[in-house]
Amino acid sequence: MTRFTIPFPGLRRVFFYLLLFSFVWAVVSGNQGWEIGALAVVAATLTVLFYPVQLLQVRPLKFISFSIFFFYSSLQSALAVTRIAFHPALPLYPFWMTYRFHLPAGPSRTLFVAIISLLPGTLSADMEESFIRVHTIGADSTATRERLALQLYMLEQRIAKAFGQTVSGDRGEVQREYGL
C-alpha cells in the first residue's frame, strides 16, 4: 500500500490552515454561505502564511497558578465593589492613577491591561506606549494609591511568570516611584 505524502512541507501548512478555517467557518455559519466562506477561508489562510503569528511560550504550572489568582481576584473585586457601593457611610475618593509598565510590550502586557479591571474598584482607561491610566475608587486616596501600585506590580509579576518573562525594575523601585 502506498502512503500519500505531500511533496513540500509548506503545503502541509496550507492544507492544515485551509481545513482549520473551513471547519471554523462551518461551525460559525452553520455550514452555510460558502460563497463568502470560501473567500474568508482563503484570506485567513494567506494571512496566517504571510504574517505568521508568534506562538506564546506559556508555562503550564505558572499559568494554572495565575488562573487561580485570576479567579480569586475576580471574586475579591466583586465583593469589594459591592461593599463600597452599598456602605452608606463610606466616603468614596474616585481618582486617576498613571502607572508605568514593567512588562515588555506584547501579549503579556495586553493581558495585564485586560485584567486590571478585576482588581477591586479599578478600571483601566487609557493606555500609552509605556504607561496606563487607571481609574479607581477607595476610602482614602493615598492608601488606595499605594495599595493599587503594589497590586499592579504584583499582577505584572504573576503574568510575567506565566509567560516565562521578567519584569523591569523591582519592588523597591515601585515603592519609591509611588511613595510607598
C-alpha positions as CSV (number, residue, x, y, z in Angstrom):
1,M,0.0,0.0,0.0
2,T,1.4,3.4,-1.0
3,R,1.2,6.1,1.6
4,F,0.2,9.6,0.3
5,T,2.7,12.2,1.2
6,I,2.7,15.9,0.4
7,P,5.9,16.7,-1.6
8,F,6.5,20.1,0.0
9,P,6.4,20.7,3.8
10,G,4.9,24.1,3.2
11,L,1.9,22.5,1.5
12,R,1.1,20.7,4.8
13,R,0.7,24.1,6.5
14,V,-1.5,25.3,3.6
15,F,-3.8,22.3,3.8
16,F,-3.8,22.4,7.6
17,Y,-5.0,26.0,7.7
18,L,-7.4,25.5,4.9
19,L,-9.0,22.7,6.8
20,L,-8.9,24.6,10.1
21,F,-10.5,27.7,8.8
22,S,-13.1,25.7,6.8
23,F,-14.0,23.9,10.0
24,V,-14.3,27.2,11.8
25,W,-16.5,28.7,9.1
26,A,-18.7,25.7,9.0
27,V,-19.2,25.9,12.8
28,V,-19.7,29.6,12.9
29,S,-22.0,29.9,9.9
30,G,-24.0,26.7,10.4
31,N,-22.4,25.3,7.3
32,Q,-24.0,28.0,5.1
33,G,-22.8,30.9,3.0
34,W,-19.8,29.1,1.4
35,E,-19.7,31.7,-1.4
36,I,-18.3,34.2,1.1
37,G,-16.9,31.5,3.3
38,A,-14.5,30.2,0.7
39,L,-13.1,33.7,0.2
40,A,-12.8,34.1,4.0
41,V,-11.0,30.8,4.4
42,V,-8.5,31.6,1.6
43,A,-8.0,35.1,3.0
44,A,-7.4,33.8,6.5
45,T,-5.0,31.1,5.3
46,L,-3.0,33.6,3.3
47,T,-2.9,35.9,6.2
48,V,-1.5,33.3,8.5
49,L,1.0,32.1,6.0
50,F,2.3,35.6,5.1
51,Y,2.0,37.1,8.5
52,P,2.8,34.2,10.9
53,V,1.7,34.6,14.5
54,Q,4.4,34.2,17.1
55,L,3.3,31.4,19.4
56,L,3.2,32.2,23.1
57,Q,5.5,30.3,25.4
58,V,3.2,29.7,28.4
59,R,4.5,27.8,31.4
60,P,1.6,25.4,32.3
61,L,2.1,25.3,36.1
62,K,2.6,29.0,36.4
63,F,-0.5,29.5,34.2
64,I,-2.6,27.3,36.5
65,S,-1.3,29.3,39.4
66,F,-2.2,32.5,37.6
67,S,-5.7,31.1,36.8
68,I,-6.3,30.6,40.5
69,F,-5.1,34.1,41.2
70,F,-7.4,35.4,38.4
71,F,-10.5,33.6,39.9
72,Y,-9.7,34.8,43.5
73,S,-9.1,38.4,42.3
74,S,-12.4,38.4,40.4
75,L,-14.3,37.3,43.5
76,Q,-12.4,39.7,45.7
77,S,-13.1,42.6,43.3
78,A,-16.8,41.8,43.2
79,L,-17.1,41.7,47.0
80,A,-15.1,44.9,47.4
81,V,-17.1,46.9,44.9
82,T,-20.3,45.7,46.4
83,R,-19.2,46.7,49.8
84,I,-18.1,50.2,48.6
85,A,-21.3,50.7,46.6
86,F,-23.7,49.7,49.4
87,H,-22.0,51.1,52.5
88,P,-23.9,54.3,53.3
89,A,-21.3,55.9,55.5
90,L,-18.2,55.1,53.5
91,P,-16.7,58.2,51.8
92,L,-15.6,57.5,48.3
93,Y,-12.5,59.0,46.7
94,P,-12.5,58.4,42.9
95,F,-9.2,59.3,41.3
96,W,-6.9,58.6,38.4
97,M,-3.5,57.0,38.6
98,T,-0.8,56.8,35.9
99,Y,1.1,53.5,36.2
100,R,4.3,52.8,34.2
101,F,4.5,49.4,32.6
102,H,7.2,46.9,33.8
103,L,6.2,44.1,31.4
104,P,7.6,44.0,27.8
105,A,5.2,45.0,25.0
106,G,3.2,42.2,23.6
107,P,0.6,39.6,24.7
108,S,1.6,39.7,28.3
109,R,1.1,43.4,28.5
110,T,-2.2,43.1,26.7
111,L,-3.4,40.5,29.3
112,F,-2.2,42.8,32.1
113,V,-4.3,45.7,30.8
114,A,-7.4,43.5,30.4
115,I,-7.1,42.1,33.9
116,I,-6.5,45.4,35.7
117,S,-10.3,45.9,35.9
118,L,-10.6,42.8,38.0
119,L,-8.7,44.4,40.9
120,P,-11.1,45.8,43.5
121,G,-12.5,49.2,42.4
122,T,-10.3,49.6,39.3
123,L,-10.8,50.3,35.6
124,S,-8.1,50.5,33.0
125,A,-8.9,53.5,30.9
126,D,-6.2,55.0,28.7
127,M,-3.0,53.2,27.5
128,E,0.1,54.8,26.0
129,E,3.3,53.1,24.9
130,S,4.9,53.0,28.4
131,F,2.1,53.6,30.8
132,I,-1.6,53.1,31.6
133,R,-4.1,55.4,33.3
134,V,-6.2,53.5,35.9
135,H,-9.4,54.9,37.4
136,T,-10.1,53.7,40.9
137,I,-12.3,54.3,43.9
138,G,-11.3,53.9,47.5
139,A,-11.9,55.1,51.1
140,D,-8.6,57.0,51.3
141,S,-6.9,58.2,48.1
142,T,-3.4,58.0,49.5
143,A,-3.7,54.5,50.9
144,T,-5.6,53.3,47.8
145,R,-2.9,54.7,45.5
146,E,-0.2,52.9,47.4
147,R,-2.1,49.7,47.6
148,L,-3.0,49.9,43.9
149,A,0.6,50.5,42.8
150,L,1.8,47.5,44.7
151,Q,-1.1,45.3,43.4
152,L,-0.4,46.3,39.8
153,Y,3.2,45.4,40.1
154,M,2.4,42.1,41.7
155,L,-0.1,41.4,38.9
156,E,2.7,42.2,36.4
157,Q,5.0,39.7,38.2
158,R,2.4,36.9,38.1
159,I,1.7,37.5,34.4
160,A,5.4,37.6,33.6
161,K,5.9,34.2,35.4
162,A,3.0,32.7,33.5
163,F,4.7,33.8,30.2
164,G,8.2,32.9,31.3
165,Q,9.3,36.6,31.3
166,T,10.7,39.0,33.7
167,V,9.5,42.5,34.7
168,S,11.8,45.5,34.5
169,G,12.6,47.1,37.9
170,D,12.0,45.6,41.3
171,R,9.5,46.0,44.1
172,G,11.7,48.6,45.8
173,E,11.7,50.8,42.7
174,V,8.0,50.6,42.5
175,Q,7.7,51.6,46.2
176,R,10.0,54.6,45.7
177,E,8.2,55.6,42.5
178,Y,4.7,55.6,44.1
179,G,5.8,56.8,47.5
180,L,5.3,53.6,49.4
